[in-house]
């Protein structure tokens, strides 16, 4: 099992961050243009006084070692179920892959820490577990590498979005 934390500074306040993070247009552009996904669909998004829930289907670009590519097949996608608890301001998510769903776990939490008038520290705690004989460790390390790259790439994309769409 792989557990790791990703920390990034984002140039906006917490309310603005969550507004952008939950914006459907922003997410479609982030995944399709910023991260190069071949497909990204928001299947459901609901808001209540206590929570925001979102279910998305993503088809990421794949750069996988041969053994993993063979296991997941050419049409790999995933469904992510996420929830923002409005009281704690913590986003939790669980990813269900289209292949090996009973053997691979990918989930986590996202929270913010204010670090100035117009800046937050985005802290994501992720868990990856692959119970696949002989290649579980390879799946975990490959997925961790791709997640690190994606989260890193999302920072300049969000900063550009904030600059062109307003920072409030």
N, C-alpha and C positions, 0 to 999 in steps of 0.2 A: 504494500500500500504506500502511496505517495501523498504526503500532506505538505503543503507549502503555502506561503503567504506572498501576495504581490502588493506592493505599495507604490502609488503614483500620486503626484501632486497635480491637481486640476485647478485652473484659474477661474473659479467662480465660487459663489457661496453655496451652502448645502441645498437651499430651496431650489436654486437654479439648476444645480446638478440633478436633483431628482426629477425636475420638470423635463430636462433634456433626456435623461436616462429612460424615462417612460414615454417619450414622444415617438409615435409610430413612424413618422416620416424620417426622423433622425435615425432610428434603428434600421430601417430599410436601406438607407444610404450608407450607414456604417458597415453593415454586413455585405451588401452587394458591391459597393464601390470601394469603401475603405479596407475591407478585409478580403475582397475577391471571392466571396461565396457565389456559387452558381444559382442558389435558390435561398430565399428567406421569406417566410410568410408568418404573419401574426395571426394565429388561429383564433385566439380569444384574448380580450383584455377587458377587465372589469374593475371598477372603482367603487369602494364603499367608504363610509366614514372611518373605518378602522384599517382597511388594507387595499392594496392594488394587486391584482393577480393578472398574470400574463402567461399565455402558452404560445410558444413559437416553434416553427419547424425550420431547421437550417440545413443547408447542403453545402458544407465547407469544401474549399479546394483541398485536395488530398495530396500529401507528399509523404507517402508511407513506405517503410521497408517492405520488400517483397512478401514475407510471410504474413504480415498484417494485412496488406492489400488483398491477398488471397482470401483471408478469413472474412473481411468485411464486404468484399465485392465492389463492383464498379459504381453502384448507385447508393453509396452510403449517405445517410442523413441522420438527424437526431431531432427529438422533441425536447424542449426545455420548458419545465413548469417553474415559474418564479412567483414570489410573493414579497411585497414590501409591507412590513408591519408599520403602520403610520405612527404608532406610539413609540416604538424603539428605534425607528428609522433604520431598520436592518432588512436587507434584501436577502432572501434565501432562495436557492434554486436546486433543482435536480434534473439531470440530463438523462434521457432514455435513448440509447443509440438504436439505429435500425437493425444492426447486427450485434450479436452477443449481448443482448439486453439483460439476460439473466446472469451474465458473467462479468460485466463491466459496470462500475459505479463511478459517477462523476457528479459531485454536488459541492455546494459551498455557501458562504455567506459574504455579504458585502456591506461595509459600514463606512462612515465618513468621520473624520476629525477636522474641525475648523483649525486652520493654521494662519489665519490673518483675516483681514476685512473681506477679501475677495479671493480666498484660496482655501481648498480643502485637501486633505490627504485621503485618498481612496484606498481602502484596505480590503483586500479580497482574500479570504481563507478558503483554499480549495482542497478537495480530497479526490484522489483517483485510485481506484482499486480494480485490478483485472485478474480474475481467477480463471486463467486460461493456461492449461498445461504447456510448458516449455516456452511460451512467448508472453506470459503475463507481465513480466518485468519490462520487456521490450514495448509492449502496448502502453504501460504506465509511463515510461520515459518519453516515448514518442508523443503521447497525448500531453504530457506536461510541457514539452518543448513547444508544441503548437499553441497551447493555451497561453504560455508566457509571451510568445510572439504576438498573438492576437490582442492580449490585454495591453501590451506595450504599444502596438500600432493604434489602439483606440485613443490614446492620449492626444497626439497631434491632431487626429481627426476631430475629437471633441473640441479642442482649442480653436480649430478652424471654424467649426460650426458655431461656436459661441461668438467668434469675431464677426461672422456674416449674418447671424440670426439674432444678435443682441445678447447681452449678458445679464438678463434680469428676468 
